[in-house]
Amino acid sequence: MQRTYEENEEKFNSPPFAKALERFNQLRSELSDAANTKLRHVQFDNKDGRPAADVEREKEEWKSIMQPYIDNGDTWLSAPWLVAEFYAYRRLMEALGYYDKSNSETYLYDPFLVAKRAGLMSSVNSAENMLAKVVSLPNTKEGVALAAAFALWGNKMDLSIWPADAENSSLDVFAKILHAADDNLLHDDTDILTDRCEVLRENGGGKVDIIVDNAGFELVTDLALADHLVASGVADVVTFQLKGHPTFVSDALEKDLLETVAHYSSLSPDEYPNAHAAGKRWQKYLDDGKWVCNEDNFWCQPSAMWEMPNPLRADMAKRCDLAFVKGDANYRRLIGDRYWDYTAPFQDVVGCYFPCPVCSLRTLKAEVGVGMSADQVERAKGLDAEGWMVTGRFGVVQVGTGAEKDGS
């Protein structure tokens, strides 16, 4: 909260933000005495600029989420962490009047824009060499495997381990780097994923969703994956499922994706030829309807993904041939943020209920997980006994059939 204040200090202290700043400070006061401050419901008012049906849906969703903890008298510190964390960001939106259309200054104001733009600007140098590889990926199973690896290990693909000189510019060298990274995979369904993608390609291209996590360099690696899926014929349309309001500081909204594409398109073709060309391709995908953005507030909530609201679930079940789920918070929601046995099959926990075939690309940053063999768990513990579940060193590629494909 202090960082948010510092990055928005001038705005927050301007007259149009006076009421927002008062509410912001009230929220900070709650958090400063978190152990003794009981939770309350998210507040909605008649100034909300969204369609009434959307407001009512979100109101009922948050009421359902919070009611058990309010009934229990829970505080910020006694409620489950994931619930309290998502709730904190929604309360911040309430405090700032994010949906209050009567105040043009606070309406849809993103308090994390400074941080996200810094991430965008710093992404280019790391992305330049990676994006040269995207256009050279073969239209084969191996190409899909490498594109998925971009998205999984993107935060490791910087120039410190992947120099941009000619000697290190071949696809074979990149494949070796990814192979080394894959030593840290605790489960790898890449073969199942590429088989699925090959079927979509042979059928003329399918509908693929990417449930996005962070803006910045990670989003660029997601765009690189989507780029290859369209260019190689695996997908005729890629839909990016994005957050409905600012959350977790760096999580991506539609405007963040569009700003990323616009920024890369505007780069100097002499200084950043690969990033510039990628931005131009991406803009054309958006213009031609091959890339579609969809924001939904469900992606900003702590509910387990088996509680996906019916309109969103029905749309994905009917339309989507494959969904990539990115990031740790999304993974936690896939498994309900529960302590499953680490060896419980991903298909039995996730694949059996998800509305369509699903591929999770996750680097481990929280102490929950499924679908890992006992041998791999012991290997990871041996390499990093204290931090193997939380540092992001290890990852998984896990694929499930989806409920309709499973016959459930």
VOSEDO-702625 format. One record per residue: z, x, y of N, C-alpha, C in turn. Coordinates in pm, whole numbers, plus 50000, padded with zeros to 5 digits. Each point is the difference from the previous one (the first is absolute). Last residue first. Layout:
// residues N
ZXYZXYZXY ...
This chain:
// residues 408
482084825146337501324994350027499874987850090 496515031749832500144987349933501334993450025 497895041650175500955001649891500154987349920 497335002850390499365008149897500895001349878 501684977550376498904992349945499295007649888 503595021550232500444988649921498844992649935 499705053150098500104987950080500254988049912 499615048449871498864990849986499994988850102 502005051250078500344988049925498844990150005 501385056850099499064988950004500504988549914 501555049950273500334989949899499124987850019 501255053750152498844991250008500184990049887 503695034750275499494992249886498704993250041 503505045850159499254987850026499614992949871 503405042150268499404994149881499324986750034 502175025050341499325010549921499224994049883 502954977550332498554998650010499245010849924 504954990850036499415009750091498514998250021 503284975049699500064996550143499225009350092 500995001049500499614986350031499784997450148 501445043049819498714996649939499534986050035 504065029950130499094993050090498744994449939 503805024449775500604991750105498984991250072 498735031349646501024990849949500524990450106 495595028449903500694996550126501054989549968 497475021149652499405007150113500764997650129 501274978049598500145014449979499465008150115 499454953249994501415003450024500235015049985 495754983549891500234999550145501445003750034 498884996649544499305011450061500265000450150 501604963149760500815011949975499365012550059 497584960150028501224998950080500865012349982 496224996249731499635003250137501214999150093 500564987549547499715014450010499685004150142 500624954149898501275007250000499785015050014 496314967550209500515003449868501305007850012 498264962550352499985014649980500595003249864 499654955650237498745004849946499905014949981 503184978550390499714995949863498785007749951 504205000750425498665002449947499884995249857 503585014450456499614989549907498595003149952 502665023450361500525001849865499804987949910 496865021750417501184991549983500374999749853 496095021950173500925002650111501224990949995 495035017649730501354994949981500925004150115 494604988649990500835011949991501454995550009 495424970849847501335001850058500505014349985 496024959949913499945014150034501275003350076 498184957549660500985005550092499785015050014 496894955449849500225014449983500995004650106 498074950349748500725007250103500155014749961 497454946849906500205013649952500535008950112 501304951650092498715005849965500265013749937 503664972050149498924990149998498635005349959 504925016649811499235002150121498744991349997 503275003549632500164989450100499085001650120 500215030349612500014986649941500124988950104 500165047950100498664995549964499954985949948 504255021750107499154996950115498674993749959 503465011849675500794997250120499124994850114 498165012949574501014989849972500774996050124 496755035150022499344987349971501014988849979 501525044650054499544994250127499344986549976 503745019449657498565000550028499654993050133 504695025749898499474986449986498525000050038 503125038250028498934999649901499434986049978 503725010350298498835007550047498824999049905 503624961050057499895012349923498735007150044 501834969350374499434998849866500215013249925 501994979150456500155011749914499534996749858 498134977450479501044999249897500025012749915 497024980150371501055009450042501194999749904 495704977149933501154992450048501165008550047 495495013849852500984998949892501304993450046 496345005150303499324996749874500994997949887 501535016150416499824985549997499264995549874 500525045750076501334994249979499924984949993 496125023150116500305001449857501364993849969 498665002150449499224990049927500295000649850 501955033050266500624987050028499244988949929 498225044149965501254998249928500644986450025 494485010950016501275003050065501234995949922 495084975549947500345013350050501475000750043 496314971249668501264998450072500505013950037 495054974449853500785012350007501254997250083 496624965549710500825002950119500695013449982 495554968049795500895011549983500735002250130 497134962849945499755005949868500915011749969 500254953450338500155014549986499815004749856 499844952550175499025008650064500025014449951 503024963249853498634994949995498985010650039 504685009850017499654996449862498544995849989 501855008650427499785012249925499584997249856 501054963050275498835007050052499725012549919 503894975549903498794993049955498745007050048 504175016750149499835002349856498714993449950 501274992450445499595013849982499735002949853 501674957150109498675002050059499485014349979 504484988749835498864994449926498655002250067 504105035150066499754985850032498684995249940 503115038649775498904998850095499714985350029 503315022749700500284988650087498944998450109 500065036249690499794988149918500364987250075 500675043050193498614995350009499694988749903 504865008450236499225005449889498594994350006 502685002550460499914992149877499215007649893 501055012650478500555007049884499854992749868 496585001250456501224993749951500495006949873 495785004550263501105004950085501354994849951 495714987449810500085014549981501115006350084 499004953750037500605002649870500155015049976 497724981350381501405003750016500725001949868 494695009550112500864989349948501455004650011 494315013050126501435001850027500784988349941 494955024149915500814987949989501465003550024 494435020250042501435001750023500714986649988 495155024349800500644988450063501485003050014 494775024049881501435001950015500574988250077 495624997249919500345006649874501465004449997 497364978550368500844991749915500315006049864 497535018450396499194993349898500814991149906 502045026350350499004991550065499214991949898 503135032049844500694988850066498994990350061 498315039249810500564991749894500704987850061 498465032350298498904992049945500484991149886 503025030550186499724989450096498884990949950 501035038249747501054989949990499774988450096 497125037750013499814992249878501004988649992 500525030150356498794991950019499724991349877 503545031149975500324989150092498814990850024 499325039249746500784990149927500344988150088 497865036650197499074992549915500744989349920 502635029050263499154991650085499064991549915 502625032049780500834988950046499194990550087 497845039149857500294991349886500844987950040 498865034150327498824992849951500314990249887 502545025250398500474993149880498864992049938 499125028350374501305005549960500494994249869 495884984950184499915014549986501315005949948 499544953550103499275003449877499825015049980 504084973750263498825008250023499295003249869 502874954550043500215014549994498695007550023 500734951149962499855006050133500175015150001 500554971949607498624998450047499765007450130 504374998149825499175009249922498544998950043 503014970350201500325013750038499115009949926 499714954049890499425002750132500245014550043 501974985249597498555000449987499355003650133 504624993250004499685012049923498495001649987 501664960950197500135011350092499675013149929 500104960749743498854999850091500055011650098 503664994549710498815003649924498785000650091 503974984950187500115014249970498795004949921 500484954050098499625007550121500085015149977 501424970449656498554999950017499595008450120 504535015549801499494986850036498485000950010 503945033649745498744997150069499764985150019 504635034049981499164991349917498844994350081 503755030050150498645005149980499114990749919 504624986550140499465009350099498515002849977 502594965849768500185013349942499355010950086 498114955350156501165001749912500015014149944 497104960350337500475013849986501265000849914 496864959449888500635004450125500505014249979 497444979349661499814989750101500655003250133 497855034249602501224993750048499694989950110 496185009949634500755007350101501214992150047 495645006749623501154991350022501005007650085 494495004149917501235007350028501104989750030 495174997949712500904993350093501275008250014 494555007549837501375004749992500814992850106 494994991849723500904997350113501365006249969 496545008349709499114995150105500794995950123 501055038049594500414988350079498884995750093 499225035149694501124993749931500404987150070 496505032550141499654987549935501124993549922 499785040850296499645002549860499674987449923 501424999850463498805008449991499535001949857 504064975950087498824992850048498745008349978 504095019749884499844988049918498764992250041 501355038250254499345003449874499764987549914 502324994050404498675005150029499255002849870 504574989149982499164988250022498555003850026 503105035249963499884992949872499074988150014 501095022250392499125008349919499784993949862 503094980050287498644997250047498995008349920 504505008349920499654986749949498584996250041 501765039650172499685001749858499704986749933 501354999150448498695006449990499625002249854 504314984050094498994989650018498605005949990 503555030149993499964992249875498964988950010 500895026650383499185006749901499914992249869 501484969150387499925014550005499165005549887 502904954349939498925004450088500005015350001 502094972849569500175006150132498705001950076 499894969149594501345004350036499995005350144 496744962349705500155012450075501475002950028 496774975149634501224996150068500575012650064 494924985949839500935011250012501194995150081 495744975949683500995000050107500785013049999 494884980449813501145008949983500914998950122 495534976049721500884998350116501285008049974 495095013549777501004989550001500744999350132 494985018749747501055001650102500944988250004 496275006949684499474998950135501035000950110 500505005349508499784986050034499524997950143 501135043149829498914995149914499664985450029 503725019550222498765006250045498814994649921 504314986949868499644993850128498685005650052 501755019649613499564986349972499574993050129 501965042050041498655001349944499424986349965 504495003450145499065001850111498565001249951 503444997949680499944987350073498975001050113 500965039249766499274990749913499814986550070 502675031950212498585003150013499144991549908 504754994949980499494996550133498505002450009 502225014449616499914985350000499434995250132 500855045849964498904996249911499814984949996 503685018450242498725001850068498834995949912 505104998549965499054990149947498625001650063 504935028049947498635001050052499064990649925 505515017950125499194990949919498624999550063 502965030850165500904996049891499414988849916 498065042350331499884985849965500904997049881 499215043950201501184992750044499864984949980 496515030749903501105004449915501294992750036 496044995350258500204990249894501025004549897 498555028450355500884989550051500334990149889 496885032949900501335006050015501004989750050 495584986849979500515001649865501405006150004 497604996450399500534987249957500585000949861 497875037950163501214997450081500644986849956 495885011249810501075008549946501304997850076 496134978150152500444994149875501145008149939 497885017050382500854988750033500544993449873 496905034249946501275005550049500954988750034 495684988049873500735005449887501355005550042 496874984950323500694988949935500835005049883 499015034050405499304992949894500854988949941 501095033850354499464987250044499364991949888 502155046650069500864989449947499454986050028 497825040250144500405003449863500784988749935 498684998150463498924997249905500425002449856 503834986450350498955010249997499014997249887 504174975750141498694994450030498895010449995 505034994049724499305006150113498584994750015 504564983549774498584997049976499195005750116 504775001249979499695002349859498534998049970 501574996050443500845011049953499765002949853 497994963450254499255012649995500855011749954 501104949949826499765005950130499385013849984 501564960849683498655005750013499745005550140 503944975649822500025013949959498665007050027 500824953250084500935007450086500105014749960 497274969249746499475003250132500945008050087 499924981849519500565012850042499555003950141 498654957449812501335002549944500645012450060 495554987950118500934990050053501425002449948 496465027649844500135001650146501144991150049 498734994349557500935011250021500155003350148 496864967849869501364994749983501035010950022 495535013250003500284991850119501394993949992 498445024349627500295008850112500334992150126 498684975949618501275006849973500405009050116 495784979050010501094990650028501355006749979 496245025249884500054997950144501124990650040 499065007149544500675011650058500114998750151 497584967749754501444998449981500765011650065 495414993550226500404999949860501494997149992 496565014150366500164985649974500274997949852 501365045550297498974993649918500294985249978 501375030050442500534995249874498894993349918 499725018550456499415007349888500554995649865 501444982850428498584996849990499345007349884 504625008150094499794985949966498534996949978 501655043050155499964998149855499684985749962 500615012650453498775006249951499854997849850 503924986750212498934990250016498645005949967 503955027449994500044989949894498804990650008 500685031650345499455006049878500014990249883 501794984850414498625004650019499405005649870 504704984250076499004991149941498595005750000 503825022250199500164999349855498904991949934 500035002350469499775013349944500145000249849 500974959450237498575003649998499765013649936 504304975250094499374998449868498655006949991 503024995050391500255011849917499304999449865 499724963750314499435011950062500165012449911 502014959249858498534999149999499395012850055 504674995250018499545002049864498494999749988 501934989650411500215014349973499545003449859 499974955250125498895007450062500165015049981 503454972049846498794998249919498815007450060 504155000050234500115007549875498724998949918 500264974850398500035014350032500025008349872 500334952749967498655004750028499965015050029 503614966449885499785012349924498645006350029 501704957550175500915010550048499815013349929 496724956750124500365008449886500905011450048 498644947250172500265013850042500515008149881 498674951250058499295009249910500165014650042 501914971750361499244993449894499155010249923 502635009250403500675002349872499224994149883 498284995950446500365014149983500635002849864 498784955650157498825007849961500325014749976 502794953749956500185012950067498885009249955 500304956549824500274997250141500215012950080 499344997249517498765000150078500234997150148 502865020749575500214991450116498795000650093 501045025449581499124988349987500104990450119 502595040649984498675004149954499034988249994 504785010650179499144988850033498565002549958 504065028049932498995003850097499114988450042 503424994349667500635004850124498975002950108 498504988049564500644988650068500565004350135 498345033549724498904992050054500534987850075 503125026149774499485007350115498844992450064 501764983549601500914997350111499575007550126 497695009049605499674986350047500904996050116 500835041249794498745000650074499584986150048 503885003449734500215007150126498725000450084 499884982249559500624990850095500195006750136 498515026049635498944991250048500534990650108 503265026549802499045008350071498854991750054 503394980249728500505003250134498985007950080 498964990049549500084987850079500415003350143 500055034949691498624996350032499964987450086 504285015649842499365008850098498624995150039 503824965249843499145010249939499225007750106 504614980550166498774994149947499165011149935 503965010950232500284994849865498794993049939 500115019750450500225010449899500284994749861 499274972050391498855009149995500155010149887 502844957649906499765007550123498735008549984 501774951349744499625014149998499835005750140 501374954949793500715007050106499675014850008 498184963549713500975009349941500825007450104 496474970150119501004992149928501115008849944 496375021550196500794993250104501094991649936 496955020249718500855010450058500864994350113 496764972349775501055004449906500975009950061 496254984150271501054990249971501065005049901 495775022850158501305003550056501134990849956 495294994549860500415013849972501465002250039 497964958450102500235001449857500505013949964 498734992150443501204992049969500365001449853 496005019450150501165007950038501314992349975 495974977349908500095011949915501255008150034 498904962650266500554996049870500155012049907 498005007650419501384995550019500654996449867 495415010350012500835011950009501474996350017 496914964349989500025007249871500915012250007 499274975850394500864992649908500075007049865 497075017350324501395001850043500934993349900 495444993749936500365013949970501455002750037 498154958050110500155001249855500425014149959 498964990250457501294994449958500235001649850 496995035550273499874986149954501324995149940 500735038650350499214998249879499814985249967 502695021250366498594998150028499124997649880 505364989050153499225008049906498524996850015 503924979950220499085008250079499095008549911 503764970249868498744992750024499035007750088 503645024149657500044990650112498624994050023 503515028649615498664996450042500134990050116 503265039249704499854988750092498544998250041 502905020149548499025003250103499784987650086 504705003349750498594997049980499155005650113 504555025549878499644986350041498524997949972 504455036049848498604996850021499834985550044 504455031050099499384991649899498564996850038 503355042550117499144989850061499294992149891 502935038949937500794988150036499164988850060 498285043349860500884996149889500764987250027 497115021350333499274993349891500914994949889 500045017450490501184995249926499524992649875 496825018850280501045010150022501304996149932 496264970850003499805011049905501045010950018 499974962750296500264995549863499955011849904 498725008450437501454998349991500404995249861 495445003250106500585013349983501524999149986 497754960550101499715004049863500585013949972 500284984450436500884992049915499805003749853 497125019050316501325006350004501034992249919 495704981750042499895012749929501375006849994 499524961650265500084996749857499945012549914 499465006050461501344994549975500184996849852 495775013450145500935011349995501424995249974 496664967450062499785007149873500995011649987 499894976550404500624991949895499875006949865 497895021650362501444999050023500714992149890 495175013950086500725002749875501514997950014 496794995450367499594990649895500765001849869 500915030350381500484986150012499524990649889 500555052249884499214992750100500444985450003 501555034949693500774998650124499194993750113 498155008949564501214992249975500804997550128 496105028250010499674985849980501274991649989 500565046550028499434994950124499694985149990 501595022749610501014998750104499434994150128 498455010149522499574988450079500854998150125 500715034749670498544999750003499454988650085 504715004949929499505011650074498484999850012 502184966349742500314998750142499365011450080 499695002149536499144989250051500234998050150 502805030149775498645005450014499064989550056 504334986249899500025008950115498605005950023 500664973649622500004991750121500005008750126 
